């Protein structure tokens, strides 16, 4: 099974309906801040990264790919929960 098929199967199995960034150009990954150029030569330069977006697509929070090394996981989870709650707040309705 190809790697992209594995990702698609994982997304289907767990009901992941949002876009999953896969097989991106290096320039795109650099612009998203998910590449560690010091580690690319050993094949370890891509950092799994969490982004929380609001309904308009604005990034509210990112872990900057560092969640694997956070010394205080509880604090990271607290921030993640807070920004998920903020992302779920409906946008204000504009009056006519």
KOLLOGU-682441 format. One line per 4 residues: for each residue x, y, z of N, C-alpha, C, O, CB. Coordinates in nm, 3 decimals, padded with zeros to 5 digits. Glycine has a CB too. Layout:
N
X Y Z X Y Z X Y Z X Y Z X Y Z; ... .
This chain:
96
00.085 -00.118 00.000 00.000 00.000 00.000 00.090 00.124 00.000 00.187 00.131 00.075 -00.097 00.000 00.123; 00.057 00.220 -00.083 00.132 00.345 -00.091 00.106 00.430 00.033 00.000 00.421 00.095 00.094 00.422 -00.219; 00.204 00.513 00.068 00.193 00.598 00.189 00.068 00.686 00.183 00.000 00.702 00.284 00.318 00.685 00.205; 00.039 00.742 00.067 -00.079 00.829 00.055 -00.208 00.751 00.081 -00.303 00.804 00.138 -00.083 00.895 -00.085 .
-00.211 00.624 00.039 -00.328 00.540 00.065 -00.344 00.514 00.215 -00.456 00.509 00.266 -00.316 00.406 -00.011; -00.231 00.496 00.285 -00.234 00.475 00.430 -00.294 00.597 00.499 -00.376 00.584 00.590 -00.092 00.446 00.485; -00.252 00.717 00.455 -00.305 00.841 00.513 -00.455 00.851 00.486 -00.532 00.884 00.576 -00.231 00.965 00.455; -00.498 00.823 00.364 -00.640 00.829 00.329 -00.722 00.730 00.412 -00.831 00.763 00.459 -00.660 00.801 00.180 .
-00.669 00.610 00.428 -00.740 00.508 00.507 -00.750 00.551 00.655 -00.854 00.534 00.718 -00.667 00.372 00.497; -00.642 00.607 00.708 -00.643 00.657 00.846 -00.749 00.765 00.862 -00.827 00.763 00.957 -00.503 00.712 00.886; -00.752 00.861 00.768 -00.850 00.970 00.775 -00.993 00.916 00.771 -01.079 00.962 00.845 -00.828 01.069 00.660; -01.017 00.819 00.684 -01.150 00.760 00.674 -01.188 00.687 00.802 -01.299 00.701 00.853 -01.158 00.664 00.555 .
-01.094 00.609 00.854 -01.121 00.529 00.974 -01.157 00.616 01.094 -01.243 00.580 01.173 -00.999 00.444 01.007; -01.090 00.731 01.106 -01.111 00.816 01.223 -01.200 00.936 01.194 -01.211 01.026 01.277 -00.978 00.863 01.277; -01.263 00.939 01.077 -01.358 01.045 01.045 -01.295 01.183 01.029 -01.359 01.284 01.057 -01.461 01.052 01.151; -01.171 01.186 00.983 -01.103 01.315 00.961 -01.150 01.372 00.828 -01.117 01.320 00.722 -00.946 01.298 00.964 .
-01.228 01.479 00.836 -01.289 01.537 00.717 -01.216 01.661 00.667 -01.240 01.706 00.555 -01.432 01.572 00.746; -01.127 01.716 00.750 -01.056 01.837 00.712 -00.936 01.801 00.625 -00.892 01.686 00.624 -01.011 01.916 00.838; -00.883 01.899 00.553 -00.767 01.871 00.467 -00.646 01.823 00.547 -00.614 01.877 00.653 -00.730 01.996 00.386; -00.581 01.723 00.494 -00.458 01.672 00.552 -00.345 01.708 00.457 -00.349 01.673 00.339 -00.466 01.517 00.577 .
-00.247 01.776 00.508 -00.136 01.816 00.423 -00.046 01.697 00.401 00.012 01.642 00.496 -00.057 01.934 00.485; -00.033 01.656 00.276 00.046 01.539 00.243 00.114 01.563 00.109 00.052 01.614 00.015 -00.041 01.412 00.239; 00.239 01.527 00.101 00.312 01.533 -00.024 00.320 01.676 -00.079 00.296 01.699 -00.197 00.248 01.441 -00.126; 00.353 01.770 00.008 00.362 01.910 -00.032 00.501 01.943 -00.086 00.598 01.875 -00.055 00.329 02.001 00.086 .
00.507 02.047 -00.164 00.635 02.100 -00.210 00.709 02.159 -00.091 00.647 02.206 00.004 00.615 02.207 -00.322; 00.842 02.155 -00.096 00.924 02.206 00.014 00.896 02.353 00.042 00.895 02.394 00.159 01.072 02.185 -00.017; 00.875 02.435 -00.061 00.844 02.577 -00.041 00.716 02.596 00.040 00.710 02.682 00.127 00.831 02.648 -00.177; 00.615 02.514 00.012 00.489 02.522 00.086 00.511 02.484 00.231 00.460 02.550 00.322 00.382 02.432 00.022 .
00.586 02.376 00.254 00.613 02.333 00.391 00.693 02.439 00.466 00.667 02.463 00.585 00.690 02.200 00.391; 00.788 02.503 00.399 00.864 02.612 00.462 00.772 02.725 00.503 00.786 02.781 00.612 00.973 02.663 00.368; 00.678 02.761 00.415 00.588 02.873 00.445 00.497 02.842 00.563 00.453 02.933 00.633 00.503 02.907 00.322; 00.469 02.713 00.587 00.386 02.673 00.699 00.467 02.652 00.827 00.411 02.633 00.935 00.312 02.545 00.666 .
00.598 02.657 00.815 00.685 02.642 00.932 00.694 02.500 00.985 00.718 02.481 01.104 00.637 02.731 01.040; 00.675 02.400 00.897 00.677 02.261 00.943 00.806 02.188 00.904 00.813 02.065 00.913 00.558 02.187 00.888; 00.905 02.262 00.861 01.031 02.201 00.818 01.144 02.247 00.908 01.156 02.365 00.939 01.061 02.235 00.670; 01.226 02.152 00.948 01.348 02.182 01.021 01.464 02.159 00.924 01.508 02.045 00.907 01.363 02.093 01.152 .
01.512 02.266 00.860 01.614 02.249 00.755 01.742 02.182 00.805 01.815 02.125 00.725 01.649 02.383 00.695; 01.769 02.189 00.934 01.889 02.126 00.988 01.879 01.974 00.990 01.981 01.905 01.003 01.916 02.176 01.128; 01.759 01.922 00.977 01.740 01.777 00.986 01.697 01.712 00.855 01.680 01.590 00.849 01.638 01.746 01.090; 01.680 01.791 00.749 01.633 01.734 00.622 01.729 01.632 00.565 01.685 01.534 00.503 01.611 01.844 00.521 .
01.858 01.652 00.583 01.955 01.561 00.523 01.951 01.421 00.585 02.001 01.327 00.524 02.093 01.618 00.536; 01.895 01.406 00.702 01.884 01.274 00.764 01.740 01.222 00.758 01.708 01.122 00.821 01.931 01.280 00.910; 01.655 01.291 00.682 01.518 01.246 00.664 01.426 01.270 00.782 01.320 01.208 00.792 01.518 01.103 00.634; 01.464 01.358 00.871 01.384 01.384 00.991 01.335 01.528 00.997 01.296 01.574 01.105 01.466 01.352 01.115 .
01.336 01.599 00.888 01.310 01.742 00.891 01.166 01.785 00.893 01.140 01.904 00.910 01.373 01.801 00.779; 01.071 01.695 00.875 00.930 01.733 00.873 00.874 01.715 01.013 00.881 01.607 01.072 00.850 01.649 00.768; 00.818 01.824 01.066 00.764 01.823 01.202 00.611 01.813 01.197 00.546 01.904 01.145 00.808 01.949 01.280; 00.553 01.705 01.251 00.406 01.704 01.260 00.361 01.827 01.338 00.412 01.855 01.446 00.354 01.572 01.328 .
00.266 01.899 01.284 00.226 02.026 01.342 00.074 02.033 01.352 00.003 01.989 01.262 00.279 02.144 01.258; 00.026 02.088 01.463 -00.117 02.108 01.482 -00.149 02.254 01.461 -00.082 02.342 01.517 -00.162 02.061 01.624; -00.251 02.281 01.381 -00.303 02.416 01.362 -00.449 02.415 01.403 -00.523 02.322 01.370 -00.286 02.465 01.215; -00.493 02.519 01.475 -00.635 02.539 01.505 -00.678 02.661 01.425 -00.622 02.770 01.442 -00.661 02.558 01.660 .
-00.778 02.643 01.337 -00.827 02.750 01.252 -00.970 02.786 01.292 -01.045 02.701 01.340 -00.821 02.710 01.104; -01.006 02.912 01.270 -01.146 02.949 01.291 -01.223 02.920 01.163 -01.165 02.871 01.066 -01.160 03.099 01.333; -01.352 02.950 01.162 -01.435 02.917 01.046 -01.397 02.993 00.920 -01.436 02.953 00.810 -01.579 02.943 01.078; -01.322 03.102 00.935 -01.279 03.176 00.816 -01.142 03.130 00.765 -01.093 03.180 00.664 -01.274 03.325 00.846 .
-01.081 03.034 00.836 -00.950 02.983 00.795 -00.832 03.053 00.860 -00.717 03.021 00.829 -00.938 02.994 00.650; -00.859 03.146 00.950 -00.752 03.216 01.021 -00.690 03.123 01.126 -00.762 03.058 01.202 -00.805 03.346 01.088; -00.556 03.117 01.130 -00.488 03.035 01.229 -00.500 03.102 01.365 -00.453 03.214 01.385 -00.339 03.013 01.190; -00.564 03.030 01.460 -00.578 03.081 01.596 -00.462 03.036 01.685 -00.421 03.108 01.776 -00.710 03.035 01.657 .
-00.410 02.917 01.656 -00.304 02.861 01.740 -00.229 02.755 01.661 -00.286 02.688 01.575 -00.362 02.801 01.870; -00.102 02.741 01.690 -00.021 02.632 01.636 00.077 02.588 01.743 00.124 02.668 01.824 00.053 02.676 01.507; 00.106 02.459 01.743 00.207 02.410 01.838 00.347 02.419 01.776 00.445 02.380 01.840 00.175 02.264 01.879; 00.357 02.469 01.656 00.485 02.489 01.586 00.567 02.360 01.577 00.689 02.364 01.566 00.566 02.595 01.658 .
00.498 02.247 01.580 00.566 02.119 01.565 00.645 02.075 01.685 00.723 01.980 01.676 00.654 02.125 01.451; 00.626 02.141 01.798 00.708 02.109 01.914 00.637 02.025 02.018 00.692 02.001 02.126 00.754 02.235 01.978; 00.516 01.978 01.989 00.441 01.907 02.093 00.511 01.780 02.139 00.486 01.733 02.250 00.304 01.873 02.042; 00.597 01.723 02.056 00.667 01.601 02.095 00.775 01.628 02.200 00.822 01.534 02.265 00.729 01.535 01.972 .
00.814 01.753 02.217 00.922 01.783 02.310 00.880 01.879 02.421 00.964 01.923 02.500 01.039 01.840 02.235; 00.751 01.912 02.428 00.707 02.002 02.535 00.735 01.938 02.670 00.694 01.825 02.695 00.556 02.035 02.520; 00.803 02.010 02.758 00.828 01.952 02.890 00.700 01.942 02.972 00.689 01.857 03.061 00.931 02.035 02.965; 00.603 02.028 02.944 00.479 02.030 03.021 00.362 02.000 02.928 00.301 02.091 02.871 00.459 02.167 03.093 .
00.332 01.872 02.912 00.226 01.830 02.820 00.091 01.884 02.864 00.010 01.920 02.779 00.221 01.677 02.811; 00.065 01.890 02.992 -00.063 01.940 03.043 -00.088 02.083 02.998 -00.199 02.116 02.956 -00.068 01.931 03.196; 00.014 02.166 03.005 00.001 02.306 02.962 -00.032 02.313 02.813 -00.118 02.391 02.772 00.130 02.384 02.991; 00.035 02.232 02.733 00.009 02.229 02.589 -00.135 02.186 02.562 -00.202 02.246 02.478 00.107 02.135 02.517 .
-00.181 02.084 02.631 -00.319 02.038 02.614 -00.420 02.144 02.657 -00.525 02.158 02.595 -00.342 01.909 02.693; -00.387 02.218 02.762 -00.475 02.328 02.806 -00.488 02.434 02.697 -00.598 02.480 02.668 -00.422 02.391 02.936; -00.374 02.472 02.637 -00.377 02.571 02.528 -00.457 02.518 02.410 -00.537 02.590 02.350 -00.234 02.608 02.483; -00.434 02.393 02.376 -00.505 02.331 02.265 -00.655 02.332 02.288 -00.732 02.369 02.199 -00.456 02.187 02.244 .
-00.697 02.293 02.408 -00.840 02.293 02.441 -00.899 02.433 02.434 -01.009 02.452 02.381 -00.862 02.235 02.579; -00.828 02.532 02.487 -00.875 02.670 02.485 -00.899 02.718 02.342 -01.003 02.776 02.313 -00.775 02.762 02.556; -00.803 02.694 02.254 -00.817 02.744 02.118 -00.916 02.663 02.034 -00.973 02.715 01.938 -00.683 02.744 02.050; -00.936 02.537 02.069 -01.043 02.462 02.003 -01.178 02.523 02.041 -01.264 02.541 01.955 -01.039 02.311 02.043 .
-01.195 02.555 02.168 -01.320 02.619 02.212 -01.341 02.753 02.141 -01.452 02.783 02.099 -01.318 02.640 02.365; -01.235 02.832 02.128 -01.245 02.960 02.056 -01.282 02.939 01.910 -01.360 03.015 01.854 -01.113 03.037 02.066; -01.225 02.835 01.849 -01.254 02.808 01.707 -01.398 02.766 01.686 -01.453 02.785 01.578 -01.161 02.700 01.655; -01.460 02.709 01.789 -01.598 02.663 01.777 -01.702 02.772 01.799 -01.821 02.751 01.775 -01.622 02.552 01.875 .
-01.659 02.888 01.844 -01.751 03.000 01.864 -01.797 03.049 01.727 -01.714 03.081 01.642 -01.684 03.117 01.946; -01.927 03.055 01.704 -01.977 03.102 01.574 -01.934 03.247 01.548 -01.924 03.327 01.641 -02.131 03.090 01.566; -01.911 03.280 01.421 -01.874 03.419 01.391 -01.993 03.510 01.419 -02.108 03.468 01.410 -01.828 03.433 01.243; -01.965 03.636 01.453 -02.075 03.730 01.479 -02.160 03.752 01.354 -02.109 03.755 01.242 -02.020 03.864 01.530 .
-02.287 03.768 01.377 -02.381 03.794 01.266 -02.384 03.945 01.243 -02.408 04.023 01.336 -02.526 03.736 01.297; -02.362 03.983 01.120 -02.364 04.126 01.086 -02.508 04.172 01.072 -02.589 04.105 01.008 -02.284 04.155 00.955; -02.539 04.284 01.130 -02.675 04.337 01.118 -02.689 04.408 00.984 -02.594 04.468 00.934 -02.708 04.433 01.236; -02.810 04.401 00.927 -02.833 04.463 00.793 -02.825 04.612 00.795 -02.843 04.676 00.692 -02.968 04.423 00.739 .
